[in-house]
Amino acid sequence: MLEHLTTEARNPASEDLDSLTPLQLVELINREDAKCTAAVAEQAPAIAKGIEIIAHRLTHGGRLIYIGAGTSGRLGILDASECPPTFRSDPSQVVGIIAGGPGAMLKAVEGAEDSPELAAEDLRKIDLCSHDVLVGIATSGRTPYVIGALDFARSQGAYTIGLACNRDALLSSRADLSIIPVVGPEVLSGSTRMKAGTATKMVLNMLSTGAMVQMGKTYGNL
């Protein structure tokens, strides 16, 4: 099934990757990375809606919770960890969860991403409730851990946002709002830490920064 995902397909532009000079390699990656900006721009209305909902829920005592596996989970934790020093927000207001627990930040935990039950367990541990917003992050759009998280969150009345980089992502049918920047095949086949990771980071930056600005956490651009 992975061959049907654009993020897992071979990129014709990089088929001779191993024969490029360092400069050619940099120029190729830079050209491909430029596609991330356009892909995210197409999702602007959905991202803006997400910002409005997140700001409203945070204002009324809810939390923003990111959840994912592998690179997706790490990016969620990164964005969450930057909110307190940037906006002086309470550390409990924006939370990041990665499949396999904190240890998975540094080393892959085999099988963690394949368990929807583990996601529900992780969300129970933080007492997910109907006031919260859950952002399920999965480049493929079908990671069982993230699908399980979205299903559990909806059962608890939380608002759910699905973030993926493939069209027709399964999580679109499991989330209240979908954000799908389609970046195409990676320079290094299947290495979604590259363009997909970049686009994901861009969207997370917009969601958290936009929500905090809407909540009055800045003065001008300070």
N, C-alpha and C positions, 0 to 999 in steps of 0.2 A: 504493500500500500504506500510505502514511503516514496516510491518513484512517481506517484501522482501528485506529490507536493512540490510546488515550484521552488521552495527553499532547499529541497533535496536534489533537484535536477542538476545536470551538468551545464555549466555556463559556456556557451560557444566562444565568448570573448576571452576566456582564460584557458583554453584547451592546451596551449603551449606554455603554460605557467612555468614549468621547470626549465625552460630554455631562455627565459627573459633575463635581462640585466637588472641589477637593483633599481636603476632609474625607471626602466620600463615597468617593472613590478609596482613601484610606487605610483606611477602615472595611471596604471590600470586600476589599482585598488581605489585611487582617488576618483576616477571616472565612475566606477561602480558605486562608490559611497555617495556620489552626488544624486543617485537615484533615490536615496533615502528621503531627502528633503521633499521631492515631488510626491513620493508615496505618502508621507505624513501630511502634506498639504491637502491631499484629496480627502483626508479624514478630519479636516478642521471642524466641520459642523458637529461630528460625533464627539470629538475631543472637547469642544466648547460646552456641549450638553453635559458631558461628564464633569467638567469643572463646576458648573452650576449646581449639580446634584451633590457633589462632594462638599462644596462650600456650605451648602444648606445643612447637610447632615452634621458636619463638624461644628457648625455654629450651634446646633441643638444637641450637642453632647455625644454625637456619634464619632466613629473612628474611620480612618482610611486604612484598609488592610490590603497589602499586596501579597500574592501567593503564587509560587511557581516552582519549577524544578530546574536544576542545572543553572545555565546562564540566566534564564528568565528569573529564577528565584534570587540569584545574586544581585541582579539589577534592581529588583524590588527592594531588597534589604539596603542596597546602596542609597537609593533615593530616600527611603524612610529615615536612614541614619543621618542624612544631611539636613533634614527639616529642623531639628532642634537648634543646631548652631546657626542656621540661616535665618530662621523666622522666630526663634525663641519659643517654639511650640513645645508642649509637653511631650516627652518621649513616648508616652502611651497613645498619643493622638494619631500618629502615622506609624504603622507596624509592618514589618516585612517577615514573611515566613517562607522557608525553603524546604522542599521535600528532603527528608533525611536528617533534619535538624541542623543546628549551628555548624557541626562538623562538615556538612556538605558545602559550606562556603569555600573550603580549601581543598577538599578531596571528594570525588564522586562517591555517592552511596548507592550501590547496586540495588536495583529493584524498587527504590523509593518512589520513582515517578510513575510506577505502574499500579500503585495502590490508591484507589479512590477512598477506601476506608481510612487510610492513614491521614488523608486530608481532612476528613470529618473529625477525626480524633484531634488533630492539631488545632482545628478551629474551636472545638469544645474547650480545649485547654486555655484559650484566651477569652472564653465566654462571649463568642460572637453573638450579637443580638440584632434586633430589627432596626436599630438606629444606625448601624454601620454600613459602610460601602466596601464591598470586596472587589478587588481587581484581580481577576485570574489571568495570569500571563503564560502563554504557551505559543511559541513560534509556529509549531505545527498546527495548532488549533485543536488538538485531539489528545493531549497528554492526559491519561486517566486520573492522575493526582489532581490536576487542575479542574477537570470535568467534575470530579467528585466534590471538590471544594465549592464550585459554583452551585451544584445541586444542593449541597448541604446548606449553603448560605441562603439560597432562595427558600428552602424549607423553614428557615428561621426568620424570614421576612426581611433579610438584609437586601440592599440594592446591589445588583451584580453587574460588573463590567467585564467583558471578555476582550483581551488584547492578543491578537495573533498576526501572522504575516503571510497567511495563505488564504486565498479565496475559498468560499464554501467551507469555512472552518466549522467543525462540529460544535465548538463552544458558542458559536453565534446563536444556536437554538437553545442554549442553556443559560444565556445571560440576558439581562434586561436591556443592555446597551452593548454594541460591538464596535470595536475600533480595529480596523484591519488594514494596516499599511502594507501593500504588496510590493516587496522589494525585488522579487525575482531570484534567480539562482545566485549562489555565492561564488566568489572568485575561487575559493577552495571548496570543492563540492561538499555540501552538507554541513559546512562549518558555520552554523547559525550564530556564533559569537560575533560574526563580522557584520554584514549589512542588517540582518534581522536584529542583532543585538543593538546596533546603532540606532535603528528606527525605534526600537522598544525604549531605549534610554531617552530619546527625544520626546516620545509621548509621555513617559513618566515625569520628565521635567516639566512638561506643560501642565499636566494634571495637578501636581503638587504646588507648583509655583502659581498657577492660575487660581487655584482654590485659596491659597494663602493671601494673594493680592485681593481677591474678592472679599475676604474676611477682614481686610484693613490692616494686614500685617506689614504693609510697606507705606512709605510716604514718598510720593513720586516714584522714582526708581531706587530709592534707598531702603 
